[in-house]
Amino acid sequence: MAMCFGWDLGGVNVKLARVEDGRVASVTQIPCPALAEPRKFDLAVEEALGLIGESDASHAVTMTGELSDVFASRYEGVAYLVGLMRKSVGDGVRFYSLDGFVDAHGAITGWQNVASANWHAGAALAATVEDSGLLVDVGTTTTDLIPFKEGRPCAAGRTDGDRLTEGELIYRGVVRTPVMAIASQAPFKGRMQGLAAERFATMADVYRLTGELPEDADPFPSADNRGKDLEESAARLARMLGRDAEDADIVAWRALAHFLGRRLLDQIEADARAVIEREELGPEAPVVGAGCGRFLAVALAGRLGRPYRDFADLTPCDDEAREMVSRCAPAAAVAQLA
């Protein structure tokens, strides 16, 4: 039986996909410990290896964790993570590069093409199934807008910096992003008012109130380290307005949450339209949704009048793995591509 494990080493999550005979059998997501040191990656990888047990499977790795501020530079981060995986699973481990898989030596010497290349893997897999389209991967922290056509990704940017310039990376997601990054004003009781430029609330609070956030999508502490029920989320959102939750009923706080959710979708739509126009993607080219926030990709497809495809539809996978295949698309993609 041919087996491959696909790893996506993120700064806040480690994602692990198991592919057997060309089919994704399982996907696991392990939160990285909230430590201000590189050892947090060692602990997450160690936990993941405990789930694997003894195996002679191959391993393929992609990453975004090199951008973590526990490293002085992205090069240092790539070198650390490459060394960690080589030590953990052996010299045969392969690393995903924008130019194809490379060994540990190639990953370090060509680190610029390995750093934060996970977005490319998902689009590369999508391009083997769909003639053209726009992969919209909405995660806890970022949103990727990756066009593909003629069997390959056609993004204009290669690095995170270039992709931010090209509108192909939006550093906003549905969980960890502070509300203050989404809007500076919001309506309350019939008037627009300013929002505090403080991390009083995150988008996880917003999407809990709208009812769209999957229950297990937010394993991180809340902004005030308190609970995550609707009332507590409303209290954090009220603080963004300099108010208490008792100043309005839950209907008003939900209305505020829907406003903020629309603002993020507006930002994604504006950049998506620019990318689609630049690449001249035809009207039949679908939006391919991935990530725990892919409910925004579904809404985006509706706004754009385009068909929608779930990432899990693009690769063979067991039924019980479908949800996590779509949430952890890069991990599933590198395992399949390897």
C-alpha positions in Angstrom: 0.0 0.0 0.0 1.5 3.4 -1.1 1.2 5.9 1.7 2.3 9.6 2.0 1.9 12.1 4.8 1.5 15.7 3.8 2.5 18.3 6.3 1.6 22.0 6.4 3.7 23.7 9.1 1.9 26.9 10.0 2.7 29.4 12.7 -0.5 28.6 14.7 -1.4 25.1 13.4 0.3 22.0 12.1 -1.8 20.2 9.6 -1.2 16.5 8.6 -2.9 14.6 5.8 -2.6 10.9 5.2 -2.9 9.6 1.6 -3.2 5.9 0.8 -3.2 4.7 -2.7 -4.1 8.1 -4.1 -7.0 8.7 -1.7 -7.0 11.1 1.3 -7.8 8.9 4.3 -7.5 11.4 7.1 -6.5 15.0 7.9 -5.6 16.2 11.4 -5.0 19.8 12.6 -2.9 20.4 15.7 -2.6 23.9 17.3 0.9 25.1 17.8 1.6 25.9 21.5 1.5 29.6 22.2 5.2 29.8 23.0 7.5 32.6 22.0 10.2 30.2 20.9 10.8 27.8 18.0 10.3 24.8 20.3 6.6 25.2 19.8 7.0 23.6 16.4 8.9 20.7 17.9 6.1 20.1 20.3 3.4 20.2 17.6 5.3 17.9 15.3 6.0 15.5 18.1 2.3 15.3 18.9 1.5 14.7 15.2 4.1 11.9 15.0 2.5 10.3 18.0 -0.7 10.0 16.0 1.1 8.4 13.0 3.0 5.8 15.0 5.6 3.5 13.3 5.4 3.9 9.5 7.6 3.6 6.5 5.4 6.1 4.5 7.0 9.0 2.6 6.6 12.6 3.8 6.0 15.8 1.9 6.2 19.2 3.7 5.0 22.8 3.0 5.1 25.6 5.4 4.2 29.1 6.5 5.6 28.9 10.0 8.9 30.5 8.9 7.1 33.9 9.1 6.5 33.4 12.8 8.1 36.1 14.9 10.0 33.4 16.9 12.5 33.6 14.0 14.8 36.6 13.3 14.3 36.1 9.5 12.3 34.0 7.1 15.5 32.2 6.1 16.2 31.2 9.7 12.6 29.9 9.9 12.9 27.8 6.8 16.2 26.4 7.9 14.8 25.5 11.4 11.7 23.8 10.0 13.7 21.9 7.4 16.1 20.7 10.0 13.2 19.8 12.4 11.4 17.7 9.7 14.6 16.0 8.6 15.4 15.0 12.2 11.8 13.9 12.8 11.0 11.8 9.7 14.3 11.2 8.0 16.5 12.3 5.1 13.9 11.2 2.6 11.5 14.0 3.4 10.6 16.3 0.5 9.7 19.9 0.6 7.3 21.7 -1.6 8.8 24.5 -3.7 7.3 26.8 -6.3 9.4 25.0 -8.8 8.6 21.4 -7.6 9.6 19.2 -4.7 13.2 19.4 -3.4 15.2 17.7 -0.7 16.4 19.3 2.5 19.5 20.8 0.9 17.5 22.2 -2.0 14.9 23.6 0.5 17.6 25.6 2.3 19.5 26.8 -0.7 16.3 27.7 -2.5 14.5 28.9 0.6 12.7 31.8 -1.1 10.7 29.3 -3.2 9.9 27.1 -0.1 8.9 29.9 2.3 5.1 30.2 2.6 4.6 28.2 -0.6 1.6 26.3 0.7 -0.9 28.4 -1.3 0.7 27.2 -4.5 0.2 23.5 -3.7 -3.6 23.9 -3.4 -3.8 25.7 -6.7 -1.5 23.3 -8.4 -3.8 20.4 -7.4 -6.9 22.3 -8.4 -5.4 23.0 -11.8 -5.1 19.3 -12.5 -8.9 19.0 -12.3 -10.4 22.2 -13.5 -9.3 24.0 -16.7 -9.3 27.3 -14.9 -10.6 28.9 -11.8 -9.9 31.0 -8.7 -8.9 29.1 -5.5 -10.2 31.1 -2.5 -8.6 29.7 0.7 -10.0 31.5 3.7 -8.3 30.5 6.9 -8.0 31.7 10.5 -5.5 34.4 9.6 -5.3 35.0 5.9 -7.2 34.7 2.6 -5.5 33.4 -0.5 -6.9 34.3 -4.0 -5.0 32.1 -6.4 -5.9 32.1 -10.1 -5.1 29.0 -12.2 -5.5 28.1 -15.8 -4.0 25.8 -18.5 -2.9 23.3 -15.9 -1.0 25.5 -13.5 -1.3 28.4 -11.0 -0.9 31.8 -12.7 -0.4 34.0 -9.7 1.5 37.2 -10.4 3.2 37.1 -7.0 5.5 34.5 -5.6 6.4 35.8 -2.2 4.0 36.9 0.5 5.1 40.5 0.0 4.5 40.4 -3.7 1.2 38.6 -3.3 0.1 41.3 -0.9 1.0 43.8 -3.6 -0.9 41.9 -6.3 -4.1 41.5 -4.2 -3.6 37.7 -4.1 -3.0 37.6 -0.4 -5.3 39.3 2.1 -3.9 39.2 5.6 -7.3 38.8 7.1 -9.1 35.6 8.1 -12.2 34.4 10.0 -10.7 33.7 13.5 -7.6 35.5 14.6 -7.9 38.8 12.7 -8.7 41.7 15.1 -12.0 43.5 14.3 -10.1 46.8 14.1 -8.4 45.5 10.9 -11.8 45.2 9.1 -13.4 48.6 9.7 -12.8 51.9 11.5 -16.5 52.7 11.7 -19.7 50.7 12.1 -23.5 51.4 12.6 -25.0 51.3 16.0 -28.6 52.3 16.8 -29.0 54.1 13.5 -25.8 56.1 13.5 -22.2 55.4 12.4 -19.6 55.5 15.1 -15.9 54.9 15.4 -14.4 51.6 16.4 -11.6 51.3 18.9 -8.2 50.5 17.5 -7.6 47.8 20.1 -7.7 44.0 20.0 -10.8 43.9 22.1 -12.5 41.4 19.7 -11.6 39.2 16.8 -13.4 38.0 13.7 -14.1 34.7 15.5 -16.5 36.7 17.7 -18.1 38.2 14.6 -18.7 34.8 12.9 -19.9 33.1 16.1 -22.6 35.8 16.3 -23.5 35.3 12.6 -23.6 31.6 13.2 -21.2 30.8 10.3 -18.0 29.8 12.2 -17.5 26.0 12.6 -17.5 25.2 16.3 -14.0 23.7 16.3 -12.4 26.3 14.0 -11.2 28.5 16.9 -8.9 26.6 19.3 -7.1 29.9 20.3 -7.7 32.0 23.5 -10.2 34.8 23.0 -9.1 38.4 23.0 -9.9 38.7 26.7 -9.1 35.1 27.6 -12.8 34.6 28.6 -15.3 32.1 27.2 -16.7 31.9 23.7 -20.5 31.7 24.0 -22.7 34.2 22.2 -23.0 36.5 25.2 -19.2 36.7 25.8 -18.6 37.3 22.1 -21.2 40.1 22.1 -19.5 41.6 25.1 -16.1 41.7 23.3 -17.8 43.2 20.2 -19.5 45.8 22.4 -16.1 46.9 23.8 -15.0 47.7 20.2 -17.7 50.4 20.4 -16.7 51.6 23.9 -19.9 50.0 25.2 -21.1 47.1 27.3 -23.2 44.2 26.0 -26.1 45.5 28.2 -26.3 48.6 26.1 -28.2 46.7 23.4 -29.9 43.3 22.9 -28.4 40.3 21.1 -30.2 41.2 17.9 -28.3 44.5 17.7 -24.9 42.8 18.3 -25.7 40.2 15.6 -26.6 43.0 13.2 -23.2 44.6 14.0 -21.5 41.3 13.4 -23.2 40.9 10.0 -22.1 44.4 9.0 -18.5 43.5 9.9 -18.7 40.2 8.0 -19.9 42.0 4.9 -17.0 44.4 5.1 -14.5 41.5 5.0 -16.4 39.9 2.1 -16.4 43.3 0.3 -12.6 43.4 0.6 -12.2 39.8 -0.7 -14.6 40.5 -3.6 -12.8 43.7 -4.7 -9.4 41.9 -4.9 -11.0 38.8 -6.5 -12.6 40.8 -9.2 -9.3 42.5 -10.0 -7.4 39.2 -10.2 -10.1 37.6 -12.4 -10.1 40.6 -14.8 -6.3 40.6 -14.9 -6.2 36.8 -15.8 -9.2 37.0 -18.0 -10.9 34.0 -16.4 -14.0 33.1 -18.3 -17.5 33.2 -16.6 -17.5 29.4 -16.4 -14.3 29.3 -14.3 -15.4 28.3 -10.8 -14.6 29.7 -7.4 -12.9 26.8 -5.5 -13.4 27.1 -1.8 -11.0 26.0 0.9 -10.2 26.8 4.5 -12.4 26.9 7.7 -13.9 30.2 6.4 -14.8 28.9 3.0 -18.4 30.0 3.7 -17.1 33.3 2.4 -15.9 31.6 -0.8 -19.5 30.3 -1.3 -20.9 33.8 -0.8 -18.2 35.2 -3.1 -19.2 32.8 -5.9 -22.7 34.0 -5.5 -21.7 37.7 -5.8 -19.6 37.0 -8.8 -22.2 34.8 -10.5 -19.8 31.9 -10.8 -20.1 28.2 -10.1 -18.7 27.0 -6.8 -16.6 23.9 -6.2 -15.5 22.7 -2.8 -11.8 21.7 -2.6 -12.7 18.3 -1.4 -14.5 17.7 -4.7 -11.2 17.9 -6.5 -9.4 15.0 -4.9 -10.4 11.5 -4.0 -11.0 11.3 -0.2 -13.0 9.3 2.3 -16.3 10.8 3.3 -15.3 11.3 6.9 -12.2 13.3 5.7 -14.0 15.7 3.4 -14.5 18.5 5.8 -10.8 18.5 6.9 -9.6 18.1 3.4 -11.2 21.4 2.4 -10.1 23.1 5.6 -6.5 21.9 5.3 -6.2 22.0 1.5 -2.4 22.5 1.3 -1.6 19.5 3.5 -3.9 17.3 1.4 -2.5 18.8 -1.8 1.2 18.2 -1.1 0.5 14.6 -0.1 -1.4 14.1 -3.4 1.1 15.9 -5.5 4.0 14.0 -3.9 
